[in-house]
Amino acid sequence: MKNRLLYIVSTTIALLAFTVAFSGACQAEVKPMTFIATSSDTTPTTDTVFNYAFFPDLSVSEFKRDYGIAHPANERDLHMSVLNAMIDCNKELAGYRQNMTAHGHMALSEVPSPAYGEHKQTLLYYKQAVFYRARHFLTARLRSYDTTQSGHDRADELQANIENDLVLSRRAVADLTGEARVGVALL
């Protein structure tokens, strides 16, 4: 019993000594944590949305100015809407691009078309196609932000505009490629 008691006391003293020594060592190495908030600015550094070789680069500020963008969108949303619309239209116009390059026109600006002042018809149609589609994407995205009843009512009003912008974009693609416009209405 005496040995057992001696063992418990010595073990306890050893644990206390280790704890004191370890905690002193830990306290000496503990450094206060700091948090430095950094800016995660995702705003594009340029107004230009760069395009695939054949098609022209486009301007976000031109999109905002010419298409009446008054949405509470940030520059990144605007930039991404134009970029996504550009990619979408370029896919739709891939056959047209191949046909034009086969005829020696290495850029849309080189394709013969009437000019209206300083604006070539082909470039006007391309910008219409992309910008109407960009507004379609942007409005569809922003439509879902406000979940109040007034936001729901506003979303219902925007639905017609969203659909109309996509129709106008497709018409511009058809005009650019020379395809006939097709309109279908459900009765």
C-alpha positions in Angstrom: 0.0 0.0 0.0 2.9 2.3 0.9 4.5 1.6 -2.5 1.3 2.3 -4.2 0.8 5.6 -2.5 4.3 6.5 -3.2 3.8 5.7 -6.9 0.6 7.9 -7.1 2.3 10.8 -5.4 5.4 10.6 -7.5 3.4 10.3 -10.7 1.2 13.2 -9.7 4.3 15.4 -9.0 5.8 14.4 -12.3 2.6 15.2 -14.2 2.4 18.6 -12.4 6.0 19.4 -13.2 5.5 18.4 -16.8 2.3 20.4 -17.1 4.0 23.5 -15.6 7.0 23.1 -17.8 5.0 22.4 -20.9 2.5 25.3 -20.3 5.4 27.7 -19.7 7.0 26.6 -23.0 3.7 26.9 -24.9 3.0 30.3 -23.5 6.4 31.5 -24.6 5.7 30.4 -28.1 2.1 31.6 -28.4 1.8 34.6 -30.7 -1.3 36.7 -31.1 -3.3 35.9 -34.3 -3.8 38.7 -36.7 -6.3 39.1 -39.5 -5.6 41.3 -42.4 -8.5 41.9 -44.7 -7.5 42.2 -48.3 -9.5 43.5 -51.2 -10.9 40.9 -53.5 -11.8 43.3 -56.2 -13.1 41.3 -59.1 -13.8 44.2 -61.4 -12.3 43.7 -64.8 -9.4 46.0 -65.5 -10.5 46.8 -69.0 -13.7 48.0 -70.7 -12.9 45.8 -73.6 -14.2 42.3 -73.9 -11.7 40.5 -76.1 -13.1 38.2 -78.8 -12.1 35.3 -80.9 -10.0 36.2 -84.0 -12.7 36.6 -86.6 -15.2 38.7 -84.6 -14.6 42.2 -83.2 -13.8 43.0 -79.6 -16.7 44.8 -77.8 -17.0 47.5 -75.2 -18.9 47.2 -72.0 -19.4 51.0 -71.8 -20.9 50.9 -75.3 -23.2 48.1 -74.2 -24.4 50.2 -71.2 -24.8 53.4 -73.2 -26.5 52.0 -76.3 -28.7 49.4 -74.7 -30.0 51.5 -71.8 -28.5 49.4 -69.0 -29.8 50.9 -65.8 -29.7 47.7 -63.8 -27.9 47.8 -60.4 -25.3 45.5 -61.9 -21.6 45.7 -61.1 -18.9 45.9 -63.8 -18.1 42.2 -63.4 -21.7 41.2 -64.1 -21.8 43.5 -67.1 -18.5 42.2 -68.4 -19.5 38.5 -67.9 -22.9 39.1 -69.6 -21.2 40.5 -72.7 -18.6 37.7 -72.7 -21.2 34.9 -72.3 -23.3 36.4 -75.0 -20.3 36.8 -77.2 -19.4 33.1 -76.8 -23.0 32.1 -77.4 -23.3 34.1 -80.6 -19.9 33.0 -81.8 -21.0 29.3 -81.5 -24.2 30.1 -83.4 -22.2 31.9 -86.1 -19.5 29.2 -86.4 -20.7 28.1 -89.9 -21.0 31.7 -91.1 -17.4 32.4 -89.9 -16.1 29.2 -91.7 -17.9 30.3 -94.9 -16.5 33.8 -94.8 -12.9 32.7 -94.1 -13.2 30.2 -96.9 -14.0 33.2 -99.1 -10.9 35.0 -97.9 -12.4 37.3 -95.3 -10.3 36.8 -92.2 -12.3 39.2 -90.0 -16.0 40.2 -89.9 -14.9 43.8 -90.7 -13.5 42.5 -94.0 -16.8 41.0 -95.1 -18.4 43.3 -97.8 -21.5 45.0 -96.6 -23.1 48.4 -96.8 -21.8 51.2 -94.6 -24.0 53.6 -92.7 -21.7 56.4 -92.0 -18.8 54.9 -90.2 -20.8 51.7 -89.3 -20.7 48.6 -91.4 -23.9 46.6 -91.5 -22.2 43.3 -90.6 -20.6 44.8 -87.5 -23.9 46.5 -86.5 -25.8 43.1 -86.8 -23.0 41.4 -84.8 -23.2 44.0 -82.0 -26.9 43.8 -81.9 -26.8 40.0 -81.6 -24.3 40.1 -78.8 -25.7 43.1 -76.9 -29.3 42.0 -77.0 -28.3 38.6 -75.8 -26.1 40.1 -73.1 -29.0 42.2 -71.9 -31.1 39.0 -72.0 -28.6 37.2 -69.7 -28.2 40.2 -67.4 -31.9 40.8 -67.0 -32.6 37.1 -66.4 -29.9 37.0 -63.8 -30.9 40.2 -62.0 -34.6 39.3 -62.1 -34.1 36.7 -59.4 -32.4 38.9 -56.8 -35.5 40.5 -55.2 -37.7 38.0 -53.4 -40.3 40.4 -52.1 -43.8 40.6 -53.6 -42.9 43.8 -55.4 -39.8 42.0 -56.7 -41.9 39.1 -57.9 -44.3 41.5 -59.7 -41.3 43.3 -61.3 -39.9 39.9 -62.4 -43.2 39.1 -64.2 -42.9 42.4 -66.0 -39.3 41.7 -67.0 -40.1 38.3 -68.4 -41.5 39.8 -71.7 -38.4 41.9 -72.0 -36.1 38.9 -71.4 -37.9 36.9 -74.1 -37.9 39.9 -76.5 -34.2 40.5 -76.2 -33.5 36.9 -77.1 -35.8 37.2 -80.2 -34.0 40.4 -81.2 -30.6 38.7 -80.8 -31.7 35.8 -83.0 -33.1 38.2 -85.6 -29.7 40.0 -85.7 -27.9 36.7 -86.2 -30.3 35.8 -89.1 -29.8 39.2 -90.6 -26.0 38.9 -90.4 -26.0 35.4 -92.0 -28.7 36.3 -94.6 -31.1 33.7 -93.3 -34.8 34.3 -93.4 -36.4 35.4 -90.2 -38.9 33.0 -88.9 -41.6 34.0 -86.4 -43.9 31.5 -84.7 -46.8 32.4 -82.4 -48.9 30.1 -80.4 -52.6 30.8 -80.6 
